Structure formats: structure tokens, C-alpha cells
Amino acid sequence: VKAEVAVTATTTDTTPATVTAAGGAKKTTTTGNPARRTSSAPKITNGDVGKLIRTAEALAALNTKRSEKEIWSDVVPFVRRTADNDFDPSRMYKFITWNVAGLRGLLKKNASALRAFMEAEQPDILCLQETKLNVDEAEANAALGVVDGYSFVDHPCAFKRGYSGTRTYMKNSTTVKRLHARCTRGFALPSEPQADAAAGSPVFVEGAGDGEGRVLTTFLSPDPGSGSSSSRIALVNTYVANSGMGLTRLPYRIQSFDPNMREYLHRLDTWATENAAVPSAAATGGDSSPHGFIWTGDLNVAERDYDRYYAGTFKSMQECSGFAPEERMSFRETMQRTNSVDVFRQLYPQAGPVYSFWSQRINGRPRNLGWRLDYFVVSSRLASYVVDCFPMPTVMGSDHCPFQMWMRHP
């Protein structure tokens, strides 16, 4: 049994995060005091954003009438453009995102589920959402879901136990060593690597904000031979806030979280552009190396009318979290303002039904009454490098299935 390396850093919001990798001795670094907990469970609220006032555009959308037949009239069956054996690890990177609806619960049902999945798929990066790990159980978290050949970084929720949280796995042989992985929690840009980070592990850098554990960014350099310490691609693992039953958290989602995410993606894109290396003109015609962001995770929105099953009336559908007009318009605004694209819809603009979430309350999975809530959104300049993007509906263990994206090596 190999010893584990646990590197703990505390960000400015005093919530510890853990980097774990196979091999070596245990080492801990801290930059502050761990968050204290009260005896009563904190309540997740809208904070101080106030009530939501619906715009004329949102009200108009609510009053739009669309029948099931009208919505599905132009939809075509989903036919994947690649086969599994088309993946070439010598030329491509494989990214997978998966909302596991509780990592400890997933492994309790099947202790080998995650390991078997990763051994079969061999992703370069795996992003998990809704891990539901607790911030004050760093050692237990570091021992949970260890997979040989991979390192991982946790970002648990600091405000409520068993709630939210993200984790990113990185393959040591490619992502960590060849791509010089660095990580931040919250809406933070990278700083200089820590000198005492464990050898062979991703470097964790201090960040700020996002006490709910929703945003975990891995900064990658696509040109390891350049010798530059500046990363040029930021992979943002995100669990977007759910607006909840009765849209109770819609004000927080629209007036706080989404604007912060939009600004963060813009900052990431600007930062990546400013740090992009310019290879020789003979090799690339003088163009800078590929740079930008990959925004992935459970983004909690069904952007197209056919990204969810039809139920009741179109108006009643829009009163559901994930399909409210404000959520959909906000998501489109984010892509427009950050000059980014929904990769799946770029490749398969009219394919359906294609879902990644099925409610257990209605036994939705056997009947394929689902939603497409899990995404890969990339800077437009990276879109041409995408080979394929598709769901993995046969993978069980959660009310979500994984989504996968292949990208050519820049």
C-alpha cells in the first residue's frame, strides 16, 4: 500500500482545501486558522441580494406558449460522431465531468465504483460536483476515493455540512507533470507556486470567496516544453447554485453567483490571453498558442427548450429551477459576454433528447424524463480543438450521468 501525500492550504476565506497524490510522505501547510462551526446548522440563503424583480423580457418568456409538438418538431436523434476506440491519448486529452450527488454515498453503495470508472475511462481530468464533503474532515476526505495514478483537489462547503462541494482529479502522468497543474478555490487567479508543494503533485494556490465550495479551477500549460511558468488554459470545475423549490434562491443565482462567475470567466480569459506564449512564426504563422478557459460541471440550466422533458405547460415548466427564463437568459449572457460556446450544442445543435440528469422523485431515468444540466463551455478560440462531447447515460451511481469531452493537444 502506497503512502499518501496530503498538502493542505487555507485560503483567505479560512476554508482548508486538500491536494492528495499517491506516493511519498504526509505534509501539511496552512496559512490561517480553520473555520469554526457553531452548534446550529447554518442555513443557505440569498444573502443580502434582496428580492428578484422580474424583467419585462422574463415576463414575456413566461407568457410564451409552446406545445410539445412545436418544441420537438425540428429535433433530430442524437448520433455520436465518434466511437470509443477513436480516442487517441497520444493526440487528445479526455475531460469528464460528473455530479456524483454525494461522493461518500456513491462509494458506500459501491466502494470500487469510482476507481473502476476511472481505470476504464482513463480521463486526464475528472471533475466532480456535489461531493458533500465536510470542511472539518480533511484527513478523511484525503483518504476517500483515492485512485492510483491520480491526484485530486477538494473544495468542500464551509457553510453547511454535507452540502455542495467540488473535487478535481488529475492524471499524474499527463495533467500534473506535463501540464504543470495549479489550482485555486473560488473566484481566484493563480499566483506563484508554493515552494514546499509535494513533488509530482498539483500545486494548490490560495484563493478567496465561494464559501459554498462551488468553483475549483485548475490552470494548465499546453506547452510544457516552453519552460514558462504561466498557464494558458483554465479548467473551471463548477457546481452552479440551484435556485431551489419555488425558485427561492433565484435572486442569489441571478444577482450574485452568475455575475461573479461571468466576471471571473472574463478575468480568466484576459489573464490567459496576457500570458499566452507566441511560438515561432514558422511553426504557427505568428499566432499565439491556444489559450482560454474550459468551464465545466453541473451548470444547473437547460438552455434549449428541448434540453428538458415536456411536462404540463410551457409556462409551468418555466417555473422550475433550471428552466426559469432568468436562468436561461443569464447563461446565454455569460456565453455572449465571455465569447464562449456550449460545446455539445456546437457539435449537435438539434440533437435530442439528450439528458444528463433524471429526477428520482418521478423515477425519471427509466422513462428518460430528464434534463441536460451538465456542460462543457469553452472559449471560442479553443472550440476548434474539440473532437467530441457526449453524455455517458449508462454510467450509474448518481441522479446525473457523466459528460465527456475530447480535445486535440494544442
N, C-alpha and C positions, 0 to 999 in steps of 0.2 A: 504494500500500500504506500503510495507516494505521499510525502508530507505536503501540506498546503501552505501557500503564501497568502496572507491576508494583509492588505495595506488599507488602513482606514484614514480618511481625511475628513475634516469637519469644515463645511462651508460657512459663509457668513450668516446663513440662517440657522446655524448651530445644529444642523441635521447631519449625522455621520453617513458616509457612503463607503462601500466596501469594494475593493478590487480583489478577486481571488483567481489564482492560477495554479496549475499543477506543478509540483516540484519546489524544493527549497525550504527555507525556514520561515517561521511566522515573524512578521514585522508590523508594527503599528506606528502611525504618525498621526498626530492631532493638531489642530490649530485653534481649538476652542473647547468650551465645555459642552457636553451632550445636552440635548433638550430635556427639560424636566417635564414630568407628566403630573397632572392633577388626578385626584381620585375619581372625579366625574368625567365621563366620556365627552370630549369636545363635539360640538355639532358643526357639521359642514353647512355653511350658509352662503348668502350672496355677498357677504362682507358689507362694504359701505357704498356699493354701486347704486343702490336705490331701486325703485320700480322701473320696469321696462315700459316705455311708451311706444306703441306700435306705429310704424310709419305708414304713410299712405300706400307705399309700394307693398308693404307686408299685408295690409288690409285688402288691397286689390287681389293679391295672390290668394288670400283666404276665400275670397268670393268667386274665384275662378272655378268653373265647373268642367271637369274632365271625366269621361267614362273610362272604365277599364278597357273597353274595346279601342277607344281612341288612343289611350296611352300605349297599348301593346301593338298597334297596327303596323308600326314601322320597325319593330324589334325583330332581330334575326337570331337564330340559335347560336349559342357560343360554340365555336370550333377553335380549339387551341392551335396556334401557328407553329408550335414546336412539339417534339416528343421528348420524353425524359432523357433518352440517350443522345440527344442533340447537345446537351450541356457539355462544354469543353473547359475544364478547370484551368487549362494552360492559357486560355484566351478570355475567360469570363470570370466574373465574380457573381456569387449567389447570395442574395439577401432574402431573408424570410422574416415576416412579422406575424405575431400570434398573441391575441388576448387569451390568456390561459384561465381567466376567471378564478384566480387563486392558485399560486404555484404549489403551496403546501397541500392543498386539496387535490390537485392533479396527481401529485406524487403519492399521496395517500391511497388513491384509487389504484394506481399502478406505479410502483416505485421505479420501474425501468422505462416508463413511457417517454420521458424527455430524452434520456440517453439513447434509446433505440431510434427515436425520430431523428436526432442529430447525427447519429452514426450512419443512418440510411441516406440522409439528405446531404450531409457534409456542407452546411452553409458556411460562408466566410463570416457572415454576421447574422445573428438571430436576435431579433428584438421582441421582448415580451412585455405585455401590458397587463394591468390589474393583477399584479403579483400578490398583493395584500400582505406583504411582509411588514414586520414592525421595526421601527427605527431603533428601539432599545434592545434588539436581539441580533446585533451584528454578527456575533460568533455563530449563532445558529443559522443565520441566513447564509453565511460564508460556507457552511457545510451542506447546504441544501441545494440539490440539483447540480452537483459537480460533475462535469463531463470531461473525460481525458482529452487533452489536446486543445482545450478551450479555456480562456479566461473570461471572467464576467464582472460587470459593474452593476451595483444596485443603487436605486434611488427610491427608498421607501417613503411613505407618507408620514409627516411629522405631527399631523393634527388629529389623527383618528386611527385607532388600532384596526388592523385587518381591512384596510381601505386603500384603493388606488395602488400606485407604485409601478415602477418600471425596472426592467433589467435588460442589459445588452450583453450577449455572448460574442466573443471574438475568437476566431481560429488563430491559435498561436503561430502556426507555420506561415500564414499569409497576412492576416489582418494586423496582428500586433508587430511582427518583425519587419515584414516588407512594407507595410503601410504606416508604420510609426504612429499607432493609435494613441490618441489623447482624449480624455473625457471631461465633460463638465455637467453639473447638475443645474437645472433651472435655466433661466434666460441669460446665459453667460457665454462670453467668448473665451478662447484658451489663453493661458499665459505661459510663461516659461516652464518646462518640465521640472518636476521635483528631482533633485539630485539623488535622493535616497530611495527612489522607487525601486521595487524588486526587478531584477534583471529578467527580461523576457516577458514582463507583464505590461499591460497598457498603463500609461501614466494618468493618474487622476489629478485634476486641477481644480482649485477652489472655484465655486460659483456662488450665485446668490438668488434668492427668491424661490418661488414654486414650492411651498411647503407641503403640497399635496402629492409630490413625487411624480409629476406628470411629464416632465421634459428631461430627457437624458441624451446628451449629444456626444457623438464620437467623431473626432476630427482625424481625417485620413490624408496621407500624402500619396498621390497616384504615381509619383516618380521617385521611388526610393533611391535611385542611383544619383539623384541630383545633389545629395548631401545637404539639402536645405532643411531647416527645422520647421519651416512653415507648412502647415497643412493646407490643402486646397479643396477638399470635399468634406462637408459636414453632414453626417448622417444623424438625423434628429428623431429619436425614438419617443413617440408621444402618445399619451392616453388623454385625449381631449375630454374636458369636463362634460358629463352627461347632464342635460337640462332637467331630467327627472320627471317623475309622475306629475302631471298638471303643469309641466314646464316651470317648476318652482325655482330652478337655478338658471333659467334662460337669461335673466338680467346679468348674472355673473359671467355666463358664457359669452354673451354678445358684447357687453360693455367693458369686460375686464380681460378674460382669458384670450379670446380671439384677437383683440387689438394688440395684446402683448405678444402673442405668437406671430402675428403679422409683422410687427416691428422687429422681432427677433430674427425671423427669416430674412427680412431685408438687410439687417445688420450682418447676418452670416454671409449673404450673397456679396455684400460690399466688401467684407473682410476677405472672402475667398478671392475676389477679383483683385484686390490690392496685393494679395500675397501670391498670385499666380505667377509661376515661372514662365519665362519666354524661351523655348528651345531654339535651336539653330534654325535660321530661315531655310536652309537646305532641307531640313527634316520636315518642317511643318508649314513652310511658306510664311513664316514670321508670326503665326498665330500663337497666342498664349496656350499653355497646357489647359486641359479641361478643368473646370472649377465650378463650384456652386454648392447647392445643398440637395440632400435626399431627405424628404420629410415623410416618415412612415409611422404606422401604428393604427390604433383604433381611433379614428378621427370623428367618430360618432355623428356622421351625417350621411344621408342618402341623397347625393347631389342630383341625380336624374330622377324623373318621375317613375321610371322603371327600375330604379335601384332599390325598390322595396315592393313587397306583395300588395295587391289591392285589397282593401277591406272597407266596408261601409261606403262612405262618400269621399270624394277627393278633399272636401273641406274638413271632414273629421280626421282624415289621415294627416292633415297638416297641423293638427293639434297634438300630435305625438312627438315626443323628443326624438331628434334625429331627422325629422322631416318638417319641422316648423319653417316657415318662409324665411325668418330671420337667420336661422342656422345655415340654410342653403345659400342665401344671398351673401352671408358673411364668408362662407367658404369660397365662393366664386370671387368675391372681392380680394381675398387673400391670394388666390392664384393670379388674379389680374395684376395686383399691385406688386407682387414679387416676380412676375414674369415666369411663372412655373406652370407645369401641366400635370394633370391626372394621368399617369402612365397607362393604366388599364384602359381608360376611355380613349386615349390617343390611339392605342392599338386596336381596340374593339369598341368603336363608338356606339354601335347599336345592338351589341350582344346582350342577350338576356333569356331567361332570368339567370343572373349571376349574383350569388349572395355569399356573405362571409359570417353572418350571424342569424341564428334562429332562436326565437324566444321559447324557453322551456315551459312558460306558463300556458302556451297554446299548443304545446307539442309540435312546434313548427318544423323541426328538421325532417321528420319522416314525410311530411306533406310539402316540403320545400316552400314554406311560407317564411321567407327570410328578408334580410336587408344586406346591402353592400355597405359596410361601415369601415372596412379596413383598406388602407390605401398605400400606394407609393406615389408621392408627388415630388417631381424633380425640377430643378432649374431648367429652363428651356434649352440652354446650351448643352445640357447633359442628355437630353431626350434622345438624340441620335445614337447614343451609345447603348440604349436599352434594346435587348434582344427579345425579351418576352416578359410578361407579367400575368399571373393567373392564380386563381384560388386553389386550395387543396381540400375539397369538401369531404374526402374520405377519411381525413385525419380527425379522430375523435378525442374526447377528453375535456372539452370545453363547449360552451354555447357558441363560440366562434370557431372558425377553421383558420388555419394559417393562409397567408397570401405570400406569393413568391415573386421575386424579380431577378432576372439575369441581366447583367451589364457587361459589355465588352471592356476589356482592360483599356484604360485611356492611354 
